[in-house]
Amino acid sequence: MIKFLRELPKVELHAHLNGSLCIDSIRELAENVYGKQAEEFTAMCERFITFEKGAKLNECFEKFGFVHELTSTRKGLQYATELAVRDFAKDNVMYLELRTTPKSNANMSRRDYLETVVESIKNACNQYAITVKLLPSINRSEPVEVAEETVALSLELCQNDPDIVVGIDFSGNPSQGKFSDFMPALELARKHGLKLAVHCAEIDNPTEIREMLKFGMSRCGHGTFLSSSGFAHMKDHNIPIECCLTSNVKSGTVSTVSAHHLKELMEADVPKVLCTDDCGVFDTTLSDEFILANETFGLTKSQCIGLTMEAIQHSFATPQEKLKMKMQLYSYTRRHEN
Ligand SMILES: [Zn+2]
């Protein structure tokens, strides 16, 4: 089963670029881009990756600040993007949607940041057997003006590279910022054809959850605190919930893997996909998440194939790309049967 799941052609729909580098890749990035500081970076990484039991979501967000230093130059960002794609390809991920918040600093504008990521994705796709899309992120703890700039840049980049820039991610610390303030920017993106992947119900905030469900989205990140009627809403509107088992447990929003809402979603036949969120930070891979789901909930091979099929359906890929992925999955399962 483990071999079957590791080799299964997989689809990753919820991965933040800066959190997706595993510790070996961070070391490689530090050595190749930052030279002498490698040892210092490695020591920081090891502290970063060690989660104290019962860490709170807020503490996790504080820890992200450090990783962003690694990608604060064009060279660092380019290298990090290519390494992240390589790591997913190594885990037999055939299709990946990466999310990242464009940052501006002394080295780069937000436009430079996104253009660098797009170019790096193109380079990586030429090297590895994987299709990669980009969802620029709106960070809810930043001002609305930044979100407006991100949407404007995304729409412009989408015109040049419609096969790469396909949607917008709404994320960041859920205890900061008001969703309603960002609705006009998100609506503009949606009106112009970008899909919306919204981190929703990560914490128990019934007013905001109601606002988000009313506003609508193409996919729901986490959905941890959705009620049964919230799950029914997702089912009625065919909105999948992106389930990130290890991330939710390590960041403290779900107490144990066996208490994860994936079980209820499976039983109620609510659309869902299995994702990693920040596989580097949480020291996991998409294969590990499938193995965990198999060990915890007894997911069978055919259920794991079914989850991958759901991920293909709910991806922001083109119809041709979806067909190609289905063929790849079908051919793998046929080969495995024989
Ligand atoms: Zn996330």
Residues whose N, C-alpha, C, O or C-beta is under 5 A from the ligand:
A	BS01	ZN	D277
